[in-house]
Amino acid sequence: MRNTTYHQRVAEEVRVQLARKSLSQDWLANTAGIPHNTLYKRLKGSPPSFRLEELLCIADALNLDVRDLLPPIAEAAA
């Protein structure tokens, strides 16, 4: 398994959800009201991680429950 941090797994899940819905990062930044540069940095998985408020906005934009963006902690630790 890859050795990834939890915030990297969250970023990966956001990218997966964007791909599933065929949406761009630009679309997400505009729709969620997150500055483009901030979103790009967060999606790269480098610190700092997404803030809860950002994840709530992303989930709303993608019509998801915020829990859909959070991988299980045990999975992230594996």
BAFI-3210 file (N, C-alpha, C; in Angstrom, 3 decimals, decimal comma, padded with zeros to 6 digits):
// residues 78
n [1|2|3|4|5|6|7|8|9|10|11|12|13|14|15|16|17|18|19|20|21|22|23|24|25|26|27|28|29|30|31|32|33|34|35|36|37|38|39|40|41|42|43|44|45|46|47|48|49|50|51|52|53|54|55|56|57|58|59|60|61|62|63|64|65|66|67|68|69|70|71|72|73|74|75|76|77|78]
n.u [000,828|000,329|002,179|000,586|-000,582|-003,383|-004,564|-003,714|-005,107|-007,715|-007,603|-007,140|-009,563|-011,356|-010,422|-011,045|-013,841|-014,390|-013,496|-015,249|-017,585|-016,971|-015,952|-014,211|-011,322|-011,336|-014,071|-014,984|-013,652|-014,831|-017,582|-017,659|-016,659|-014,026|-010,800|-008,903|-006,087|-005,804|-007,426|-006,054|-003,596|-004,467|-005,538|-003,284|-002,393|-000,602|000,464|-001,181|-003,963|-007,339|-009,711|-012,478|-014,688|-014,140|-014,320|-017,028|-018,189|-017,235|-018,411|-021,098|-021,123|-020,586|-022,772|-022,777|-022,527|-020,534|-019,123|-018,606|-016,296|-014,337|-011,961|-011,963|-010,383|-008,735|-008,146|-006,645|-004,420|-003,283]
n.v [-001,194|002,276|004,759|007,109|010,244|011,209|013,627|013,652|011,494|012,447|014,556|013,040|011,648|013,742|014,461|012,062|012,071|014,357|013,454|011,296|012,660|014,070|016,708|019,832|021,171|023,924|024,443|023,428|025,112|027,597|027,036|026,097|028,247|028,581|029,909|029,589|029,026|028,094|025,788|024,221|023,780|022,331|020,082|018,902|017,598|018,463|019,922|022,876|020,832|020,342|022,594|022,183|023,760|024,224|021,601|021,112|022,973|021,958|019,398|020,165|021,458|019,297|017,805|015,886|013,992|015,178|013,175|011,410|012,269|011,664|009,343|006,137|006,071|003,888|002,827|004,868|004,753|002,393]
n.w [000,000|-000,535|001,173|002,598|003,861|005,917|005,046|002,414|001,391|001,603|-000,234|-002,520|-002,681|-003,211|-005,744|-007,105|-006,947|-008,480|-010,989|-011,421|-011,841|-014,037|-013,847|-013,601|-011,863|-011,885|-012,192|-009,745|-007,897|-008,503|-008,053|-005,406|-004,105|-003,362|-003,371|-006,368|-006,291|-003,664|-003,687|-005,627|-004,319|-002,065|-003,314|-004,300|-002,160|-000,349|002,760|004,038|005,130|003,834|005,166|007,413|006,711|004,001|002,990|003,458|001,700|-000,727|-000,747|-000,876|-003,371|-005,019|-004,600|-002,530|000,524|003,162|004,404|002,376|001,282|003,025|003,755|005,417|008,592|009,316|006,808|005,693|007,266|006,590]
ca.u [000,000|001,051|002,316|000,032|-001,185|-004,837|-004,975|-003,472|-006,219|-008,880|-007,384|-007,338|-011,000|-011,975|-010,070|-011,821|-015,228|-014,406|-013,365|-016,505|-018,626|-016,405|-015,904|-012,848|-010,933|-011,813|-015,503|-015,140|-013,222|-015,862|-018,850|-017,513|-016,234|-012,676|-009,833|-008,282|-004,770|-006,005|-007,924|-004,989|-002,634|-005,097|-005,697|-001,974|-002,199|000,454|-000,108|-002,141|-005,068|-008,608|-010,446|-013,823|-015,562|-013,871|-014,894|-018,483|-018,503|-016,954|-019,461|-022,316|-020,978|-020,615|-024,008|-022,376|-022,394|-019,119|-018,511|-018,170|-014,962|-013,413|-011,679|-011,892|-009,069|-007,937|-007,691|-005,617|-003,242|-002,746]
ca.v [000,000|003,541|005,420|008,445|010,841|011,324|014,760|013,256|010,620|013,306|015,226|012,025|011,369|014,880|014,303|010,930|012,519|015,250|012,626|010,535|013,570|014,763|018,127|020,354|021,875|025,303|024,433|023,240|026,328|028,611|026,627|025,972|029,527|028,441|030,472|028,574|028,631|027,307|024,468|023,473|023,340|021,290|018,872|018,270|016,789|018,991|020,701|022,391|020,046|021,054|022,981|021,618|024,641|023,964|020,300|021,264|023,666|021,013|018,382|020,800|021,686|017,996|017,141|014,725|014,146|015,416|011,889|010,744|012,768|011,269|007,917|005,585|006,307|002,660|002,710|005,868|004,349|001,144]
ca.w [000,000|-000,533|002,464|002,419|005,044|005,820|004,198|001,027|001,010|001,406|-001,521|-003,563|-002,798|-003,908|-007,169|-007,625|-007,126|-009,649|-012,191|-011,581|-012,328|-015,209|-013,533|-013,516|-010,649|-012,038|-011,890|-008,305|-007,213|-008,703|-007,460|-003,956|-003,555|-002,808|-004,316|-007,227|-005,783|-002,450|-004,075|-006,292|-003,296|-001,246|-004,128|-004,450|-000,972|000,518|003,861|005,025|004,591|003,693|006,373|007,433|005,928|002,579|002,645|003,414|000,434|-001,816|-000,724|-001,364|-004,817|-005,703|-004,197|-001,744|001,967|003,433|004,763|001,138|000,958|004,086|003,775|006,773|009,207|009,224|005,425|005,474|008,023|006,012]
c.u [000,865|001,093|001,854|-000,540|-002,688|-005,244|-004,698|-004,599|-007,492|-008,762|-007,620|-008,822|-011,732|-011,675|-010,862|-013,261|-015,362|-014,357|-014,651|-017,598|-018,173|-016,401|-014,455|-012,585|-011,381|-013,292|-015,714|-014,756|-014,300|-017,150|-018,782|-017,068|-014,881|-011,711|-009,091|-006,945|-004,877|-006,453|-006,824|-003,971|-003,208|-005,207|-004,371|-001,656|-001,096|-000,184|-000,256|-003,284|-006,320|-009,151|-011,848|-014,779|-015,384|-014,480|-016,416|-018,920|-018,291|-018,049|-020,770|-022,255|-021,106|-021,870|-023,712|-022,521|-020,904|-018,407|-018,029|-016,764|-013,896|-013,186|-011,663|-010,469|-008,191|-007,374|-006,549|-004,316|-002,562|-001,625]
c.v [001,246|004,108|006,859|008,938|010,979|012,480|014,480|012,358|011,423|014,017|014,259|011,736|012,516|014,782|013,168|011,358|013,481|014,442|011,844|011,401|014,371|016,282|018,561|021,002|023,327|025,401|024,340|024,494|027,406|028,272|026,564|027,277|029,468|029,048|029,366|028,098|027,765|025,901|023,640|022,952|022,204|019,981|018,177|017,405|017,277|019,859|022,166|021,635|020,914|021,416|022,385|022,457|024,412|022,637|020,352|021,949|022,745|019,958|018,953|020,995|020,381|017,196|015,820|015,038|014,316|014,108|011,115|011,167|012,316|009,764|007,414|005,764|005,074|002,482|003,669|005,471|003,124|001,403]
c.w [000,000|000,876|002,286|003,738|004,825|004,918|002,725|000,523|000,789|000,057|-002,674|-003,764|-003,484|-005,405|-007,815|-007,890|-008,304|-010,941|-012,455|-012,191|-013,548|-015,021|-013,359|-012,152|-010,706|-011,695|-010,380|-007,532|-007,315|-007,963|-005,940|-003,302|-002,868|-003,818|-005,089|-006,674|-004,544|-002,803|-004,718|-005,288|-002,465|-002,035|-004,420|-003,240|-000,063|001,599|003,481|004,356|004,456|005,071|006,279|006,589|004,426|002,150|002,573|002,121|-000,763|-001,891|-001,263|-002,873|-005,601|-005,378|-003,477|-000,271|002,242|003,807|003,539|000,743|001,949|004,065|005,213|007,325|009,103|007,821|005,158|006,173|007,421|005,043]
res [m|r|n|t|t|y|h|q|r|v|a|e|e|v|r|v|q|l|a|r|k|s|l|s|q|d|w|l|a|n|t|a|g|i|p|h|n|t|l|y|k|r|l|k|g|s|p|p|s|f|r|l|e|e|l|l|c|i|a|d|a|l|n|l|d|v|r|d|l|l|p|p|i|a|e|a|a|a]
***
